[in-house]
Amino acid sequence: PGELTKRWKRVASPLLLQLLWNRGCLTEETTEEELVSLLSPDFERDLHDPLLLPGVAEATERILRAVDAGERISVYGDYDADGIPGTALLLDALERLGARADYLIPERELDGYGLSAGPIDRLVERGTQLVVTVDCGIRSREAVRYAQERGIDVIVTDHHQPGEDDTPEGVVVHPALPGSKYPNPHLSGAGVAYKLVTALAGERPEKFPAGYLKWALDLVAISTVADLVPLRGENRVLVHFGLIVLAKARRVGLRTLYSVADIDPALITPRVIGFGIAPRLNAPGRLTTADASLELLLAEDETVVRERALALHRANGERQELTRQVYDEAEAQVQEQGPAKLYVLSGEWPAGVVGIVASRLMNRYHRPFVLIGGEGEIREGSARSVPGLNITELFEVASEHLVASGGHARAAGLTVRSEKIEALRRALTKLAEERLSDTDLEREETLDAALSVDEINAELYREVSRLEPYGMDNHEPLFLVRGAVSELKKVGQDGQHLKLRLRGATGSVAGIGFGLGHAPIEAGDEVEAVARLRENLWQGRANVELFLEAIRPSGGEMISRE
């Protein structure tokens, strides 16, 4: 709105204000302090007091009591790229406090998800007296009770959606518990662990070196991006500074992983985390055990670290091949079932890759997908949903067909008996028919603004980049760009990609459209392109280019990427 543009013209450009307004980050009530905080994050100013987080004070007191008494403390972390960094973070802090600390990462195929009896029995054999979970446990009431019966105290730290009647008794650290006054209910699992570590460091500051809490943000950034929590508010601050730490590559394990995976630390973005770092940390836990990933983050010996980094890289290759196989089989089931508002697919698939496949199918068809893998009587599955349907709530309604479930609104896990799969499919399909409208299943790409070719330059790119880091609930801006095609070339095998240059009245801009080689565009055409702005570094020079999502010749239809 024009009034806001006038009010904040010394803080941001009209275009940037429009982008903030589009995302709901700017309203009539936004204060200057809030706007400055959003565009210029400050570590000291913008992170919330950890003691506002439910359970942190009690957890801190119990942990320090265990440290002083010499009790054995075991960190029990989830096996993904949220739980593993969180486990590394908490374990390092406990060791600095002088704790007798170790860890246990459950095995996906053997132990399932969350805290369960088998791992508890193994911890009893170790002599564990206190367990602190990371990124799991909020729905493990019975397992926590079992641990307590066996003489182990349990502190649950988690961020997954709490259930109505299965929250454990005792100390629970969670940002979204009923009655919580914590301002950020969307912390990642490692984000919750970080808050606990912050409180512990506040009680025993002499145990932690200067800058420790900032240097630990590389792990928090990985988890926050990998677990797809909203990059708003405090999460935005954590990732902003975490990316700086990741670029400095101080942690030996990550530095070695960059080398093995051909990642340039100077160019790390949330996208690099999501497609380069997180998949490799996730891979061992998807195939066997996640211990190698945790050891990579904790080890300082160069030889050990390189072995672990290579193991993660190889495991990621194996995971990619498995994922392709499962995807092909799952898609064949989609074609066999025909049109539906929700799909429940099952096969003797590795439980570690069904979540990835569910996510890819959901993105392709814009429908909720539930994929059930494993074999035998008890099967494990994973679900991904569209914005209009809370899949965790759907599982709660259909709980009579499930052994267990838990997660978030758009991503969840489940355990089901083989003989119940068909009943579960019918129940979920019926619920989806009742709750999903046709509009919910329409894919929407919201354009942020229209730009002329002549407006696109380095200054505009820098201003738009003040929105970074991009991620969940803060998407990379999408623009409609109009211009005339002055150069055009089809590139890639079989010419499936489109490389072009658009010219305006006084300037021009290059663009690349992967999967747009089929578009009926010719040199000289006036076109409208749906594109994102990217900076291309070449021979020491930075140029702003268009990353094309779709293109429309004058008077024609919009052609999207294949």
Buried (B, 14 or more C-beta within 10 A) or exposed (E): EEEBBEBBEEBBBBBBBBBBBBBEBBEEEBEEEBBBBBBEBEEEEBBBEBEBBBBBBBBBEBBBEBBEEEBBBBBBBBBBBBBBBBBBBBBBBBBBBEBBBBBBBBBBBEBBBBBBEEBBEBBBEEEBBBBBBBBBBBBBBBBBBBBBEEEBBBBBBBBBBBBEEBBBEBBBBBBBBEEBEBEBBBBBBBBBBBBBBBBBBBEBEEBBEEEBBEBBBBBBBBBBBBBBBBBBBBBBBBBBBBBBBBBBBEBBBBBBBBEBBEBEBEEBBBBBBBEBBBBBBBBBBBBBBBBBBBBBBBBEEEEBBBBBBBBBBBBBEBBEEBBEEBBEBBBEBBEEEEEBBBBBBBBEBBBBBBBBBBBBBBEEBBBBBBBBBBEEEEBBBBBBBBEBBBBBBBBBEBBEBBBBBBBBBBBBBBBBBBEBBEBBBEBBBEBBEEBBEEEBBEEEEEEBBEBBBBBBEEEBBEBBBBBBBBBBBBBBBBBBBBBBBBEBEBEEEEEBBBBBBBBBEEBBBBBBBBBBBEBEBEEEBEBBBBBBBBEEEEEEEEBBBBBBBBBBBEEBEEBBBE
